[in-house]
Amino acid sequence: MSQQQGILVYSDLPEVTLELITLGQKLRAGNLSVAVIGSGDLQDQISKLSVDGVTNIYKVSNDSLSGFIGKPMVDALEAVCSEAKPNVIIVGATRRGREIAPRLATRLKIGCITDALNLEMANGKVSAERLVWGGNALASVTSKGATVVTIPLHSNQKATGSAQPNVVEVSANLNPSKVKLLGKKERPQGQVSIKDAEIVVSAGRGFKKKEDLSLLDGLVSTLHAVMGASRPLTSDLGWVPEERQVGLSGTTVKPKLYIAVGISGQIQHLTGMRDSKVVVAINNDKNAPIFQECDYGVVGDLYAAVPTLEKALKSQLGS
Ligand SMILES: Cc1cc2nc3c(=O)[nH]c(=O)nc-3n(C[C@H](O)[C@H](O)[C@H](O)COP(=O)(O)OP(=O)(O)OC[C@H]3O[C@@H](n4cnc5c(N)ncnc54)[C@H](O)[C@@H]3O)c2cc1C
């Protein structure tokens, strides 16, 4: 890219795009543009994203973009970048965003900073911090020039207000993808995603077998909570779906109440839940690191403590 200037933000989730717009406003680095890609007239998204500070909305509409498949999305964003010539492309670190950001950077032959914290801009260069070595250290990084950056979800408030940005229609040459979308599975109605949950009850390796996880059912339903898990239970053992994993390589949650059951409290897990308002831990090892991070701790066997807690809550809540 040549003569890059300004910021372009993109997420496949409009709610996340609003968070990125707030970040773009804070950076005060020239034009703040938004990419909207998908199929149909995209008018709903354009209206939703026409908020304070947005100067341009670049729209690519094409039927190949309806399935949110990586390759056509990267094609579309590449076309937007050659039109908008941004210096910084900020992408929300959704699952899809994490996939497309490095691919886009490779296409544009520019740098990529993933999961950037404390992003700043000076003299056209981006500097940020990143958790490295499994979350045990913070690295400071500075771009040499134009860069793609991914931002963890919920790091910024959603932008508000209204504006009348220029809407620029971009035509993109979308090559057919080798991946075909065979079907979509909707989340059951009324089921809250873990990142939006007000109460999360998470299970860890303290559970001896998969069937024992049903011990948490009563607690979860009494509290109207969403169940989460540590990594051993998701990607290692496959007892819990991966989208329920809390932590560095999972989802970051910020509930009002987080209950960690049989979780030791390794840094990679803490990274994903330490902004919870109140943390309760149940663990039979009094030296478990989670006890350094919790507001209330129960040192004891989870197989006894969980039913006791459930009974006490039911009698308090009258349910
Ligand atoms: C790059 C990288 C990314 C990672 N990302 C993540 C991530 O996103 N999320 C994540 O969770 N981890 C992640 N990990 C893994 C992380 O390092 C830990 O291994 C993991 O968090 C440990 O999970 P745990 O606490 O459930 O298991 P353990 O560390 O094995 O802890 C089990 C705990 O249960 C307690 N316990 C045992 N029996 C009972 C009982 N009967 N009653 C009560 N307590 C009991 C034990 O005392 C122990 O404290 C990552 C690691 C790396 C290297």
The ligand as an ORCA input file, in Angstrom:
! r2SCAN-3c Opt
* xyz 0 1
  C      -0.478    -20.973     25.321
  C      -1.386    -21.524     26.380
  C      -2.705    -21.106     26.377
  C      -3.584    -21.588     27.359
  N      -4.861    -21.137     27.366
  C      -5.689    -21.513     28.362
  C      -7.012    -20.994     28.442
  O      -7.470    -20.236     27.591
  N      -7.775    -21.402     29.478
  C      -7.339    -22.270     30.452
  O      -8.120    -22.583     31.376
  N      -6.093    -22.776     30.386
  C      -5.275    -22.442     29.360
  N      -4.038    -22.978     29.288
  C      -3.710    -24.090     30.212
  C      -3.276    -23.605     31.596
  O      -1.885    -23.395     31.609
  C      -3.604    -24.661     32.671
  O      -3.041    -25.883     32.307
  C      -5.104    -24.846     32.870
  O      -5.746    -23.614     33.089
  C      -5.315    -25.748     34.098
  O      -6.666    -26.061     34.180
  P      -7.289    -26.528     35.566
  O      -7.080    -25.455     36.565
  O      -8.675    -26.961     35.291
  O      -6.452    -27.838     35.884
  P      -5.320    -28.079     36.980
  O      -4.243    -27.061     36.897
  O      -4.955    -29.517     36.864
  O      -6.092    -27.832     38.357
  C      -7.076    -28.670     38.870
  C      -7.399    -28.137     40.261
  O      -8.467    -28.888     40.793
  C      -8.218    -29.081     42.153
  N      -8.948    -30.278     42.572
  C      -8.674    -31.579     42.279
  N      -9.610    -32.380     42.800
  C     -10.482    -31.589     43.462
  C     -11.654    -31.833     44.211
  N     -12.135    -33.062     44.381
  N     -12.301    -30.777     44.756
  C     -11.836    -29.512     44.608
  N     -10.726    -29.221     43.885
  C     -10.071    -30.253     43.320
  C      -6.724    -29.222     42.288
  O      -6.282    -28.876     43.583
  C      -6.231    -28.246     41.227
  O      -5.966    -26.979     41.798
  C      -3.139    -22.532     28.321
  C      -1.805    -22.940     28.293
  C      -0.942    -22.447     27.345
  C       0.484    -22.904     27.348
*
